[in-house]
Amino acid sequence: MILAGMESTDIKIGEDGQPETSSEGDFTLVSDVPCWLQDIRNEALTQEGELFYEEDAGAEAYGFSMHDFTQSERDGFTEMEIEQRIREKLRKREGVDEGTLRTEVSFDGRNYHIKASFKINGSNEEYNLEMETDGVEVVLSD
């Protein structure tokens, strides 16, 4: 699977998951780091194997597959598995400074809440992903 890179361009996807259009009716484009972040967001919302053209498996497959943990009870091994999965999926991305990659998993009695943060190589700007197993919601903040 070819992932969006830090110099890629793609159609901009809105918060509702639909392509955004300009006032002229053309698709709006997103490029460079915002495109790269959009692809990370999309992958976090995707289950492995969901894309019919996907051939990779495991850590190299597209999709964080967070819905795997939707019915999970609190368990230290499950928390470690969630953290490991997030780290593996972000490590495969060009530009992620692995030394700044942090994950935090908590459980509220019903859902896991996951926070991950990282910086881009050579940058001081931190990016955050927030997800929960009830319905994966990903928030990217600068």
BELTARA-V56921 format. One record per helix or strand of 3 or more residues. SS is the DSSP state (h for helix, s for strand). FROM is the first residue (numbers start at 0). TO is the last residue. If there is no record, write none. Layout:
ss->SS from->FROM to->TO
ss->SS from->FROM to->TO
This chain:
ss->s from->8 to->10
ss->s from->28 to->30
ss->h from->31 to->43
ss->h from->57 to->59
ss->h from->65 to->68
ss->h from->75 to->90
ss->h from->97 to->99
ss->s from->101 to->106
ss->s from->111 to->119
ss->s from->125 to->131
